[in-house]
Structure formats: structure tokens, C-alpha cells
Amino acid sequence: MFIADYMTSEVVTISPDMSVSQARKLLDNHHFRHLPVVDEQKRLIGMVSDRDLRSAYPSSILDDERRREAMGLVDTAMVRDIMSHPCSCLGKDATLDDALMVFDRDKVGALPVVADDDVVVGMFSIRDLTAAYKRLFGAAEKGSALIAILDDSKSTKSMSRVAALMDENAIQCTRIIRINYESGFPRIYLRVNTGNVERVHTLLQDSGFSLLHP
């Protein structure tokens, strides 16, 4: 699956010459958390987050005089003074796996999506990633259930046997994956759409499969 199917295409961008106070108002008014910073050709040059903006403002524990002095500096500060540069981004042809790796590596909450010429064409957030994987694995589908099976068989056809068992009994199987572990046996995760999960459990156990429970 590609991030282009889930990203926000209508992106609000800002100039590096915008004041910090203007950028903060923009975030507050639109309920954003991230703003890509672009040059005159709309090419990505940096990123400003709500955390960057909060950090730019003086702490409430300062006395009045020091707070006024600090606010004077903030009033003259520009976005270029606080933006992250260079910043993480994704290409428009990136996959969900690509996004997951960048989020995990760089510990950011959202990523600008750019075309080949670095022009910003979208934004992709952790929330977008969650929604995409939710759909990919069928977690939001009505009547779906996830079943975990211990693959303790030496046969390489365990997944085929599970799929065939579901087909023979007219049980809709929408996803099936096998995950290896460094210690212990691999596991098979099966998602089915059924109103009778216990029947599926019984079919699997009667066919020699060991079910896993939390």
C-alpha cells in the first residue's frame, strides 16, 4: 500500500520569513501540529512543529521582566530561526513500510511528502499510518476476528492447510500471515469474518492446530 492513498493532499505550507507568532496562530487556527517550510518554488526546506513553537516561547516560571524580554525576542524571530533543517520526508511513491521505518528511526509525528523536485505534495502522519494499517489488516471490518495459531508443524504447508480448511467450511478468510520468532515456533495469524468464532476454533483444533491465547 502506498502513502499517497492516505496522505493529506491539501497542505498548508509556510515561508521561512514568516514570524514565529504568525506560525503559531496558523497552527492554532487550523489545529495542525506540523507545518512544512518551503521556498518560493514550494520546495521543502524545513519543518516546524507545535513543539518547536512551544519551545520558542518563554517559560511561565520566569518573572515578569525576564518574560517581557524573552517575548520581545520571540516577536522578532522568524520561522527560519526555529525550523528543523534538514528534515525527514517521504517521496510520493513511498509505501507504508517506508513510512513506518522513517517514523521509527526519526521519532517524528508527521512527514512531508514530496515530488521528485522536492515540491511538497502532501503530509503523512502517524494517525494516517495507523488508519492505513488498520485497513490493511482488517481490524475495522465488521464481524472480523483475529486468531493466533502456534505453527509447531515441521510441514511447510501450514498456511495452505489453514486456508484450505477455511475454504472447505465456507468461512471467509481475509488475511493470513506467518511470523517467525528467534525463540520458539513460528505463529500464524488468521483474520476471519464470522459470527461464530468458536466454530473456527473447534475446526482448527480438530485439525491438529494449537491455538494461542493472551
C-alpha positions, 0 to 999 in steps of 0.5 A: 500500500502506498502513502499517497492513498492516505496522505493529506493532499491539501497542505498548508505550507509556510515561508521561512520569513514568516514570524514565529507568532504568525506560525503559531496562530496558523497552527492554532487556527487550523489545529495542525501540529506540523507545518512544512517550510518551503521556498518560493518554488514550494520546495521543502526546506524545513519543518516546524512543529507545535513543539518547536513553537512551544519551545520558542516561547518563554517559560511561565516560571520566569518573572515578569521582566525576564518574560517581557524580554524573552517575548520581545525576542520571540516577536522578532524571530522568524520561522527560519530561526526555529525550523528543523533543517534538514528534515525527514520526508517521504517521496510520493511513491513511498509505501507504508513500510517506508513510512513506518521505518522513517517514523521509527528511526526519526521519532517524528509525528508527521512527514512531508511528502514530496515530488521528485523536485522536492515540491511538497505534495502532501503530509503523512502522519502517524494517525494516517499510518495507523488508519492505513494499517488498520485497513490493511489488516482488517481490524475495522471490518465488521464481524472480523476476528483475529486468531493466533495459531502456534505453527509447531508443524515441521510441514511447510504447508501450514498456511495452505492447510489453514486456508484450505480448511477455511475454504472447505467450511465456507468461512471467509478468510481475509488475511493470513500471515506467518511470523517467525520468532528467534525463540520458539515456533513460528505463529500464524495469524488468521483474520476471519469474518464470522459470527461464530468464532468458536466454530473456527476454533473447534475446526482448527483444533480438530485439525491438529492446530494449537491455538494461542491465547493472551 
